[in-house]
Amino acid sequence: QVQLVESGGGLVQPEGSLRLSCAASGIIFVIYDVGWYRQAPGKQRELVATITTSGRTNYVDSVKGRFTISRDNAKNTVYLQMNSLKPEDTAVYSCNAKRVVTSGLVDYWGQGTQVTVSS
């Protein structure tokens, strides 16, 4: 059974830091592109950062220079280091692993972890 489990969320003050983890089991994580998404109340889900199987990264403009996505394939884990957090970063953060196979797209989601930035 495939599972993605996020952890590391919580309450942090503005300008603080958090590191989110997305740990995979049941799949060979290294062959999947992985993305971190977030969804704030009343807003659409937003793609925050992605990392490909080759390690190439991409970020939404609002987090560039503050967030860093990385992966440890030996641990089947992808991280999202979040620095200089702002109240507008408050959301549920979820990870997604996807790959394209001959029959189509295969993707998996975690359950999400809450990040709240507030003083």
Backbone as JSON, one array per atom type, in Angstrom:
{
  "sequence": "QVQLVESGGGLVQPEGSLRLSCAASGIIFVIYDVGWYRQAPGKQRELVATITTSGRTNYVDSVKGRFTISRDNAKNTVYLQMNSLKPEDTAVYSCNAKRVVTSGLVDYWGQGTQVTVSS",
  "N": [[0.84, -1.18, 0.0], [0.54, 2.18, -0.88], [1.81, 5.01, 0.71], [1.96, 8.44, 1.55], [3.31, 10.51, 3.88], [3.03, 13.43, 5.55], [4.82, 15.65, 7.69], [5.83, 17.91, 10.32], [4.57, 20.33, 10.35], [2.97, 23.16, 12.01], [2.53, 25.74, 14.53], [3.92, 28.88, 14.05], [5.8, 31.87, 14.55], [5.68, 34.97, 12.66], [8.34, 35.42, 10.32], [9.61, 33.21, 11.24], [10.77, 29.73, 11.0], [10.12, 26.57, 9.44], [10.42, 23.07, 8.82], [9.13, 20.93, 6.57], [8.33, 17.5, 6.08], [7.97, 14.85, 3.77], [7.3, 11.68, 3.73], [7.64, 8.67, 2.03], [6.16, 5.49, 1.47], [5.95, 2.18, 0.16], [6.37, 2.81, -2.47], [8.88, 3.42, -4.97], [10.47, 6.1, -4.38], [12.3, 7.64, -5.72], [11.84, 7.61, -8.44], [9.8, 9.27, -8.92], [8.44, 12.48, -9.65], [8.06, 15.14, -7.38], [5.84, 17.23, -5.64], [5.08, 20.05, -3.57], [2.1, 21.25, -2.3], [-0.26, 23.76, -1.33], [-3.14, 24.76, 0.54], [-5.17, 27.28, 1.48], [-7.82, 28.36, 3.71], [-10.83, 28.83, 1.97], [-9.54, 29.3, -0.4], [-8.08, 28.34, -3.58], [-6.24, 25.32, -4.19], [-2.73, 25.5, -4.3], [0.23, 25.17, -6.18], [3.32, 24.94, -4.74], [6.07, 24.22, -4.73], [8.32, 22.22, -6.66], [10.12, 19.19, -7.31], [12.12, 17.4, -9.47], [12.84, 14.05, -10.7], [15.47, 14.19, -11.36], [16.38, 16.13, -9.73], [15.89, 18.75, -10.32], [14.51, 21.88, -9.51], [11.59, 23.93, -8.84], [9.72, 26.9, -8.15], [6.87, 28.64, -6.86], [6.36, 32.11, -7.41], [5.88, 33.58, -5.06], [7.22, 32.35, -2.98], [9.84, 32.13, -3.63], [13.27, 32.24, -2.85], [12.75, 32.01, -0.18], [11.73, 29.49, 0.45], [12.86, 26.09, 0.24], [13.03, 23.21, -1.61], [13.87, 19.79, -1.3], [15.34, 16.53, -1.7], [15.8, 13.31, -0.25], [16.74, 10.54, -1.4], [17.58, 8.12, -0.4], [16.27, 7.96, 1.97], [13.73, 7.99, 1.13], [12.29, 10.39, 1.16], [11.01, 13.69, 0.9], [11.7, 17.11, 1.4], [10.58, 20.3, 2.62], [11.93, 23.18, 3.23], [11.14, 25.98, 5.0], [11.57, 29.3, 5.31], [11.63, 32.6, 6.81], [8.86, 32.98, 7.24], [5.53, 34.03, 6.48], [2.36, 35.47, 7.43], [0.58, 34.98, 5.33], [1.43, 32.57, 4.37], [0.12, 30.66, 5.73], [-1.59, 27.65, 5.71], [-2.86, 24.42, 4.68], [-0.48, 22.08, 3.98], [0.43, 19.85, 1.46], [1.89, 16.91, 0.06], [2.68, 15.62, -3.17], [3.23, 12.91, -5.28], [4.24, 12.0, -8.48], [4.24, 10.26, -11.61], [4.68, 9.57, -15.06], [3.37, 6.93, -16.85], [3.06, 4.3, -19.29], [0.35, 3.86, -19.46], [-0.77, 6.13, -18.55], [-1.09, 8.77, -16.1], [0.32, 8.38, -12.93], [-0.32, 9.07, -9.65], [0.09, 10.12, -6.23], [-1.14, 11.21, -3.06], [-0.47, 12.88, 0.02], [-1.83, 13.27, 3.37], [-1.73, 15.79, 4.35], [-0.45, 18.62, 6.22], [-0.82, 21.0, 8.74], [0.11, 24.37, 8.57], [0.6, 27.2, 10.4], [1.03, 30.58, 10.54], [1.53, 33.0, 12.73], [1.41, 35.69, 15.09]],
  "CA": [[0.0, 0.0, 0.0], [1.33, 3.39, -1.0], [1.48, 6.08, 1.65], [2.78, 9.63, 1.7], [2.99, 11.05, 5.19], [3.66, 14.71, 5.82], [5.01, 16.02, 9.09], [6.64, 19.11, 10.51], [3.76, 21.55, 10.44], [2.73, 23.68, 13.35], [2.34, 27.18, 14.7], [5.2, 29.59, 14.08], [5.66, 33.33, 14.45], [6.2, 35.55, 11.41], [9.8, 35.38, 10.15], [10.15, 31.95, 11.72], [11.07, 28.67, 10.04], [9.66, 25.2, 9.64], [10.81, 22.12, 7.78], [8.15, 19.89, 6.35], [8.82, 16.25, 5.51], [7.02, 13.98, 3.09], [7.91, 10.36, 3.72], [6.89, 7.74, 1.19], [6.33, 4.05, 1.64], [5.2, 1.43, -0.84], [6.79, 3.18, -3.82], [10.28, 3.83, -5.1], [10.25, 7.53, -4.45], [13.28, 8.3, -6.58], [11.38, 7.68, -9.82], [8.65, 10.16, -8.96], [8.52, 13.92, -9.42], [7.31, 15.43, -6.16], [5.46, 18.62, -5.45], [4.39, 20.51, -2.37], [0.96, 22.1, -2.56], [-0.89, 24.29, -0.12], [-4.49, 25.27, 0.39], [-5.66, 28.09, 2.59], [-9.28, 28.37, 3.77], [-11.5, 29.66, 0.99], [-8.71, 29.51, -1.58], [-7.76, 27.15, -4.37], [-4.95, 24.69, -3.93], [-1.65, 26.16, -5.03], [1.5, 24.44, -6.25], [4.33, 25.78, -4.1], [7.43, 23.86, -5.15], [8.44, 20.89, -7.23], [11.46, 18.67, -7.53], [12.04, 16.29, -10.41], [13.67, 12.89, -10.39], [16.88, 14.58, -11.53], [16.73, 17.14, -8.74], [15.58, 20.11, -10.77], [13.48, 22.47, -8.65], [10.85, 25.09, -9.32], [8.96, 27.49, -7.05], [5.96, 29.73, -7.15], [7.08, 33.36, -7.17], [5.69, 34.11, -3.71], [8.1, 31.68, -2.01], [11.22, 32.1, -4.11], [14.21, 32.86, -1.93], [12.38, 31.7, 1.2], [11.48, 28.05, 0.58], [13.76, 25.21, -0.5], [12.61, 21.81, -1.68], [15.0, 18.88, -1.49], [14.93, 15.13, -1.54], [16.77, 12.33, 0.2], [16.19, 9.32, -1.99], [17.91, 6.98, 0.46], [15.27, 7.93, 3.03], [12.4, 8.06, 0.5], [11.69, 11.56, 1.78], [11.19, 15.02, 0.31], [11.58, 18.14, 2.42], [10.33, 21.69, 2.25], [12.44, 24.1, 4.23], [10.42, 27.25, 4.86], [12.16, 30.36, 6.12], [10.99, 33.93, 6.71], [7.44, 32.7, 7.02], [4.6, 35.14, 6.55], [0.99, 35.01, 7.72], [-0.07, 34.48, 4.11], [1.86, 31.19, 4.11], [-0.75, 29.78, 6.49], [-2.34, 26.75, 4.84], [-2.56, 23.0, 4.8], [0.53, 21.72, 2.98], [0.35, 18.45, 1.09], [2.84, 16.52, -0.98], [2.16, 14.81, -4.27], [4.24, 12.23, -6.07], [3.63, 11.6, -9.74], [5.07, 9.84, -12.74], [3.93, 9.21, -16.26], [3.62, 5.59, -17.34], [2.46, 4.11, -20.62], [-1.11, 3.88, -19.36], [-1.23, 7.43, -18.1], [-0.43, 9.41, -14.96], [0.17, 7.75, -11.62], [0.05, 10.03, -8.61], [-0.31, 9.84, -4.87], [-1.21, 12.38, -2.19], [-0.47, 12.73, 1.47], [-3.04, 13.77, 4.04], [-1.55, 17.22, 4.63], [-0.03, 19.08, 7.54], [-1.23, 22.4, 8.91], [1.11, 25.38, 8.9], [-0.04, 28.44, 10.81], [2.0, 31.64, 10.82], [0.79, 34.02, 13.48], [2.04, 36.17, 16.31]],
  "C": [[0.88, 1.24, 0.0], [0.85, 4.42, 0.02], [2.48, 7.21, 1.53], [2.35, 10.27, 3.01], [3.76, 12.33, 5.4], [3.79, 14.94, 7.32], [5.8, 17.32, 9.14], [5.86, 20.41, 10.57], [3.58, 22.0, 11.88], [2.47, 25.17, 13.34], [3.7, 27.84, 14.83], [4.93, 31.08, 13.95], [6.16, 33.82, 13.09], [7.72, 35.66, 11.46], [10.44, 34.11, 10.72], [10.35, 30.94, 10.6], [10.41, 27.36, 10.44], [10.25, 24.34, 8.53], [9.77, 21.03, 7.71], [8.83, 18.67, 5.72], [7.67, 15.5, 4.85], [7.71, 12.64, 2.93], [7.03, 9.39, 2.96], [7.19, 6.31, 1.58], [5.49, 3.35, 0.57], [5.51, 1.8, -2.27], [8.28, 3.49, -3.79], [10.26, 5.32, -5.41], [11.12, 8.2, -5.51], [12.79, 8.43, -8.02], [10.16, 8.57, -9.99], [9.09, 11.62, -8.87], [7.63, 14.23, -8.21], [7.03, 16.92, -6.06], [4.86, 18.85, -4.09], [3.3, 21.48, -2.8], [0.48, 22.68, -1.23], [-2.29, 24.81, -0.46], [-4.9, 26.0, 1.66], [-7.17, 28.09, 2.57], [-9.87, 29.32, 2.74], [-10.71, 29.92, -0.27], [-8.47, 28.21, -2.31], [-6.41, 26.59, -3.96], [-3.9, 25.28, -4.87], [-0.41, 25.29, -5.02], [2.6, 25.38, -5.76], [5.73, 25.5, -4.64], [7.42, 22.46, -5.71], [9.91, 20.49, -7.32], [11.33, 17.44, -8.41], [12.91, 15.14, -9.95], [15.15, 13.22, -10.51], [17.31, 15.67, -10.57], [16.46, 18.56, -9.16], [14.41, 20.64, -9.96], [12.8, 23.66, -9.31], [9.95, 25.57, -8.18], [7.96, 28.5, -7.58], [6.64, 31.03, -6.72], [7.0, 33.81, -5.71], [6.59, 33.47, -2.67], [9.55, 31.63, -2.44], [12.14, 32.86, -3.16], [13.92, 32.56, -0.48], [12.23, 30.2, 1.44], [12.5, 27.27, -0.25], [13.22, 23.79, -0.44], [13.83, 20.95, -1.95], [14.51, 17.46, -1.3], [16.11, 14.3, -1.07], [16.24, 10.98, -0.27], [16.49, 8.09, -1.13], [16.87, 6.83, 1.57], [13.85, 7.98, 2.46], [11.61, 9.26, 1.03], [12.0, 12.82, 0.98], [10.91, 16.05, 1.4], [11.18, 19.47, 1.8], [10.79, 22.55, 3.42], [11.8, 25.46, 3.98], [11.01, 28.25, 5.84], [11.4, 31.67, 5.9], [9.49, 33.8, 6.46], [6.59, 33.94, 7.26], [3.21, 34.62, 6.88], [0.27, 34.45, 6.5], [0.42, 33.1, 3.69], [1.0, 30.19, 4.88], [-1.64, 28.97, 5.55], [-2.1, 25.31, 5.29], [-1.62, 22.65, 3.65], [0.47, 20.21, 2.74], [1.41, 18.15, 0.04], [2.16, 15.57, -1.97], [3.32, 14.2, -5.02], [3.6, 11.74, -7.35], [4.68, 11.13, -10.73], [4.16, 9.43, -13.88], [4.35, 7.82, -16.68], [2.87, 5.42, -18.65], [0.94, 4.21, -20.58], [-1.65, 5.22, -18.89], [-0.43, 7.96, -16.93], [-0.73, 8.6, -13.7], [0.55, 8.79, -10.59], [-0.58, 9.66, -7.28], [-0.25, 11.13, -4.05], [-1.06, 11.99, -0.73], [-1.72, 13.37, 2.05], [-2.94, 15.25, 4.39], [-1.11, 17.49, 6.05], [-0.31, 20.58, 7.62], [-0.02, 23.26, 9.27], [0.36, 26.67, 9.21], [1.04, 29.44, 11.2], [1.25, 32.79, 11.47], [1.57, 34.44, 14.71], [1.07, 36.07, 17.48]]
}
